[in-house]
Amino acid sequence: MVQSKDIGKIKTYMRVLEVMGSWLPVIALLVAAAGVYTAFNRRHALIGTGLAVFVAMLFLGITLTVFRDVYLDHLPSGASPAAAGAVYDALIKFLRAGTRALGAVALITAVGAQVPAQP
């Protein structure tokens, strides 16, 4: 059992992170939409936004993969790398799936914005 006089503070910080984790994607989407809406050339802004989100998701995916190797390399002696890898994979399963889905949607949006509109 963990005892600390700062446990109340830690609970508060965790609650703030939980709330922010729910609202930050919505805020990011609204900011991106506002940027595209207010741009002089909306098509170029949409392409830039789509490519930026795709690159960010690509970076996140690579980071998750690299961090898995770093995590497994720094296990304490006696720990099972197979079990630790399975736990890591289970913890980030949905994050990895969401990253791939958002990256695909962003890339499709950027490519779709490059197709000229038919008159």
C-alpha positions in Angstrom: 0.0 0.0 0.0 1.3 3.4 -1.0 1.0 6.2 1.5 1.8 9.9 0.8 0.7 13.2 2.0 0.5 14.4 -1.6 -2.0 11.7 -2.7 -4.8 14.3 -2.9 -2.7 16.5 -5.2 -1.9 13.5 -7.4 -5.6 12.6 -7.6 -6.4 16.2 -8.7 -3.7 16.1 -11.4 -4.9 12.8 -12.6 -8.5 14.1 -12.9 -7.3 17.2 -14.8 -5.4 14.9 -17.2 -8.5 12.7 -17.6 -10.6 15.7 -18.5 -8.0 17.2 -20.8 -7.6 13.9 -22.5 -11.3 14.0 -23.4 -11.4 17.6 -24.6 -8.0 18.1 -26.3 -8.9 16.2 -29.5 -12.1 18.2 -29.8 -10.3 21.5 -29.3 -7.6 20.5 -31.8 -10.2 19.7 -34.4 -12.0 23.0 -33.8 -8.7 24.9 -34.1 -7.9 23.1 -37.3 -11.3 23.7 -38.7 -11.1 27.4 -37.8 -7.7 27.7 -39.5 -9.0 26.1 -42.7 -12.2 28.3 -42.6 -10.3 31.5 -42.1 -7.5 30.8 -44.6 -7.3 32.7 -47.9 -6.9 29.5 -49.9 -9.0 26.9 -48.0 -8.0 24.1 -50.3 -4.3 24.6 -49.6 -5.0 25.0 -45.9 -6.9 21.7 -45.9 -4.1 19.9 -47.7 -1.6 21.3 -45.2 -3.7 20.4 -42.2 -4.2 16.9 -43.5 -0.5 16.3 -44.2 0.4 17.8 -40.8 -1.9 15.4 -39.0 -0.7 12.5 -41.1 3.0 13.3 -40.2 2.1 13.7 -36.5 0.3 10.3 -36.5 3.3 8.7 -38.4 5.7 10.2 -35.7 3.5 8.9 -32.9 3.3 5.4 -34.4 7.1 5.3 -34.8 7.6 6.7 -31.3 5.3 4.0 -29.8 7.3 1.3 -31.6 10.7 2.7 -30.5 9.5 3.2 -27.0 8.4 -0.5 -26.8 12.0 -1.6 -27.5 13.4 0.9 -25.0 10.9 -0.3 -22.4 11.8 -4.0 -23.0 15.5 -3.2 -22.9 15.2 -1.6 -19.4 13.3 -4.3 -17.7 14.6 -5.4 -14.3 16.4 -8.7 -14.1 14.1 -11.6 -13.7 11.2 -10.0 -15.6 9.8 -11.8 -18.6 10.3 -9.8 -21.8 7.4 -11.7 -23.5 5.0 -10.9 -20.7 6.1 -7.3 -20.5 5.8 -6.9 -24.3 2.3 -8.4 -24.1 1.2 -6.0 -21.4 2.7 -3.0 -23.4 0.9 -4.2 -26.5 -2.4 -4.5 -24.7 -2.1 -1.1 -23.1 -1.5 0.7 -26.4 -3.7 -1.4 -28.7 -6.4 1.2 -29.0 -4.0 4.1 -29.2 -2.1 2.4 -32.1 -5.4 1.6 -33.9 -6.7 5.2 -33.4 -3.4 6.6 -34.6 -3.6 4.5 -37.8 -7.2 5.4 -38.4 -6.6 9.1 -37.9 -3.5 9.1 -40.1 -5.4 7.3 -42.9 -8.3 9.8 -42.7 -5.9 12.7 -42.7 -4.0 11.4 -45.7 -7.3 10.7 -47.6 -8.5 14.2 -46.8 -5.2 15.8 -48.1 -5.3 13.7 -51.3 -9.0 14.4 -51.8 -8.5 18.1 -51.4 -5.9 18.0 -54.2 -8.5 16.7 -56.7 -9.9 19.7 -58.5 -13.6 20.3 -58.3 -15.7 19.6 -61.4 -17.4 22.7 -62.8 
